[in-house]
Amino acid sequence: RPSRGPAFAFAWMELISHRMFMPKLLISKPHRCSVMFKTLVVDQLTFLQPYLQNAELLDQVRLLYKGTLRILLVLLHDFPEFLCEFHFSFCDVIPTTCIQMRNLILSAFPRNVRLPDPLTPNLKVDLLPEITHPPRIGCDVKEALVRHNVLQPLKQYLASRQPTSFPEKLCEKLKGQPVDAKMGGSKYDVPLINSLVLHVGMQGIAKLQVKNDEGIVSQFQDNACMDIFEHLVAKLDPEGRYYVLNAIANQLRYPNNHTHYFSCVLLYLFLQSDDMFVKEQVTRVLLERLIVHQPHPWGLLITFIELIKNPQYEFGLQPFTNCAPEIARLFDSVARSCMPTKEDGQVHMTYGIDKDKLGR
């Protein structure tokens, strides 16, 4: 692996991506072959992580980064199911600064799935046949929870909402050890946050699939899973909240029940929060993934379109959308790409953005 022999990094990358090695491994019948190649890709991303985290893009690192992107592009084109299955492992080792690389992985979708156009008028996402199907995840989502002794108390809380102090203690658990913080560039354990968010979401989906007398909306809003999401967003500092929202956004992929659930969670957190900074941070997490070059994950697009199109979110009336003319132009440009416009007798909507500011 490159971390054991950095001088061999380029030759190692060429070996694992060779046309006589990578395709043979991924088309092999035993699933363990795909798991082995996943480990190789994680090793490559882990080696690059400290350089990308600190933006230390020397010429050699830049070449390695471009080579890694090309490998991921080949996987996206020829073996998208591989990226779909192991996206969770890859997102754990990709720094938050590498937005395009993460988008590339999250944009993958199985070849037997047809993506509806997210700009289709009156698209009913909840009526799509694929939206009830769970995605395949080929890694152990609970591994970080077990390693940090969080899984058992989490199970107890999700089952009974007891003890009531658990969400508060959970916030402290999410902070990493000082050595890990120094190495990872953050005081938070990001893989633990990713594991927590996905596991809680999967339990929330399981609860919604159990029929009872309550309506689906009540089931979604009033349960221990949503209690945890709301507490994390309300009580963590901006850095911790950013990692939680990023972990949610990592599940906005192709049409499946994870994409649908986490899209609803993100929109619900935006709607219910009285804290303007929370709304702004939700918008940031979505927008920073949309303003980079394509590809963009399908679930990310439908979530942002819903946010700006649905009047109940009052997105254009939020103060941060009008805080500066250049910000107003950015939001207006995105809104116009998703909304009808009024020119030559047609409808135009700018969602509360002051046109006078746009002209200055």
N, C-alpha and C positions, 0 to 999 in steps of 0.2 A: 504494500500500500504506500501511497506517496508520503504519508507522514513518517514512515519508517526510513524512507530513502528519497528525500526531496530531489536529489540529482537525477533520479530515475523517473521523475514525474511525467515528463513528456513521452518517454518511451512507454511507460505504463498506460498512459491515456490512449496512445496509439494501439497498444495491444488489446485493451478491453473493448475498443470500438471497431476492431478489425472485422471485415466482412466475413471472414472465415471463423470468427469466434462469437461475436455478439448475436447475429441472427440464429446461429446453430443452438446457442444456449436458450434463446427465448422461444424457439419453436419446438423445443424438446418436450416430450409428454410429461415427464416427472416435474411436478410443481416446484420441487426443491431447486431446479435449475434456474427458474425465475427468481427464487429467493436468493440464490447465490449471486446473480447479476445485480439484484437490488443492493446487496452488501457492497459490491464493487462501486456502484454509483454513489452510495452513501459515503464510502471512503474518499472518493474524489471530491464530493461536496464538502466533507469535513475538513479536508486539507485546505480547500480554498476559503473556508469560513472566516478565519481570523483576518485574512487579507481583505476580504470583501467587507467584513464588519467595520474595519477601520479605514476603508477606502484607500488602502495602500496598493494602488494599481501600478506597480512597476511594469516595465515592458514584458517581463517574463510572466508575471501574474495575469496581465491582460491577455496574453496569448493563451494561457491555460483556461481563462474564463471564456474566451471566444470558442476554444475547442470544446469545452463542456457544453456550451449553448448549442453547438452544432450536433453533438451527440444527442442532446435532449430533443432537438428538432427532428432528427432521424427517428428517434423513438416515438415522437408525437405523430409522425407521418406513417410509419410502418408497424409500430407496436403500441398503439394508444392504450390498449387494455392494460399493459404493463404499468404505464404512468397512472392510470386510474386506480389500479389495485394497491400501489405502494405510495400514493401521494402523501399519506400521513408521515411516513418515514422521511421522505425528501423534505417536506416543509419543516420538519424538526431541525434540520441542519442548514437550511437556507436562511441567511440573515434577513432581517426585515427590510434592509436597504435594497435588496435584490428583487425588486418588484416584477420586472419583466421575466426573470427566470422563474419566479413562482407562478406568474400568470401562464407561462408556457406549459408548466406541469398541470395546473388546474384546468386548463382549457381542453385537456384530453377527454375524449368520450368514446365509448365502445363503438365499433364499426357497425353494429346492428341497431344503433340508436340514431334516429333522425331528429336533429335539433330544430324545433319550431323557431321561426323568425321572431326575436324578442320585440321587434317593432310592429308586429301584426296588431292592427286595431282590435281592441276588446279581447285580447288573448286571455283565456281562462286557464291559468297555470294549474290550478287545483283540479281541473277536469282532464288534464293530459293523462293518458293511460300509464306512461312511465313514471309518473310522479308518486305512485304508491309503492314502487319497487325499491328495495334497499340496494345500495351499491356494494360491490365486493371490496372488502378491505383485507389485504393479505398480511397485515402486521398486528402485533399485540398492542391494542389501544391502551390496555390497563397496565402495561409494564411499568411506566413511570409512577403511577398511583400506588402500585404494590411496593416499589422500591422506596418510596417516601412514607409508607405506612398511612396512606390516605384512603385506600380503597374501602376497608371495613367500616370506619366511621362514616364514610360517604354513603355506603349502602344503607346503613342504619338511618341516616337522615332522610335519604330519598324514600325510604319505606314508611317512616313515621313522623318526619319533620321534627325529630327529637335527636339530640338536645338542641334547643333554640340558639345556643351559643356557637353551634358548629360553623355557620357561615363566617362569623367573625374570626374564629381560629383558623379557618381555611385561608383567609387573606394572608395571615402570617406564614402559613405553611408554603405559600407560593414563592416566598423569597428564598433564593438559593444561598448556599454557603459562601463566605467571603472569597474563597479561592475560586469557586465557580463563577462568581460575579466578576472577578478580575479577568478571568479567561474569556467569558462570554460577553463582556461589555455591558452587562446589566445586573441589577441586584435581584432580578426575578429569574426563576427557573422556567424558561420558555417551553421546553419540552413537557414539563409538568402541567403548565397551563393548557397547552395543546391537548394533552391527554385528558385532563379534567373536562374541558369544554366538549370534546367529542363524546366522551363517555356519558356525561350528563345529558347531552342531546339525544344520544341513542336510547337512554332510559326514558326521556320525555316522549320520544316517538312511540316506544313500547306502551307507555301509559295511554296515549291517544288511541291506540289500536284496541284497547280494552273497552268494549261497549258498556255504558252505564246510562243512568237517567239524566245526567248532566249533558248540556249541549257541548259541541266540540270546542266552541270559543271558551266556555268556562273551564273545560278540561285543560285547554292550552294555557290559560292565564293563571289559574289557581292550582298550582301544584308545587312540590318541593323543587323540581328542576328549574322552574322559572324563578322561584325564590332565590336560588343560588346565582343565576345570571343577573338578576336585579341587584342583589347585594354586592356582587363583584364590581359591577359597573358603578354603583353608587359610592362604595367605600374605598376602593383602591385609588391610589394616586394616579395622575395622568399617564405615567409610564406603564403601570400595571394594567390600567384600563385599556390602553392601546394594544397591549399584547392579548388581552381577552377578546377584544373586538377583531383583531387580526385572526385569532384562532377560529372565531365564528365565520369570518369571511373566507377562510381556507376551505370551508365546506360548501361554498356557493359554486357548484360545478355544473355538470350536465343534468338533465331532468332525472331526479330520483327523490326518494322521501327525505334524505338528508338535506339536499338543496332546498327543498320546499320548507322544511321545518326551520332550518337556520336562517333562511330569508325572512320568515315570519318573526323569528326571535329578534333579528336585527331591527326590523321595522317597528316591532312592538316596543323595544327599548328606546327607540327614537321618539315614538309617540308618547310613551308614558313618563319619560323623564322630565322633571321640571328644571333640570340643570342645563343651561345653554351650552356649557362646555361639553357635556355628554353628546348632545345633538351635533355639535361641531365636530367632535372626534369620530362619531359614526360616519358623518359625511366625508371626513378626511380619509378614513380607511377605504371607503368605496371609491372616492374620486382619484386618489393617488394610483389606484390600480387601473383606472380607466384612461388616464391622460398619457400613459406610456404607449409604446407601439403595440400593435396587435401581435398575437391573439389575446382576446379577452374572454374569460370564462362566461358561459351562457348564464349561469345563476347570478353572477355579479351584475350583468346587464339588466336582467329582469328585475332585480332588487332595486337598482338605482332608478330605473324607469318608473317603477311603482312609487318610489319615494317622491319623485318630482311631478308625477302626473296626478296622483291621488290627492285631492284637495284637503282630506282630513289631516294630512301631515303638515300642511301650511308651509311647505319648504321655502317658497320664494319670499315668505314674510319673516323668515328668521334673520336676525341682525347680521349674522356672519356672511350671509349671501350678498350683503350690500355694504360691507365695511370699507371697500375700496373699489374704484372704477374697474381696475384690472380683474378683480375677483368677480365683480358683477358681469363683466364681459365673458369670463370663463363659464359661469353658471348659465348665462343666457345662451351661449353657444351650445352647451350640452343639452339644455332644455329644448332648443329649437331643433336639434337633431332627433328628438324623441316626441315632439309635440307638433300639432298642426300650426301653420302660420297664417297670419292675416295680411295678405298682400294681394292686390287685385281682387278684392271682395271676399277673400278667404279669412278664416279665423286665425288670429295671432295671440299667443299667450307668452308672457315673459315671467309669469309667477312673481309679480310684485317687484321686479327689478326696474329701477328708475331709468327710463329711456334717456333722460337728460344727462345722467351720469355716464351712460354709455357713449354719448356723443362728445364728451369732453376729452 
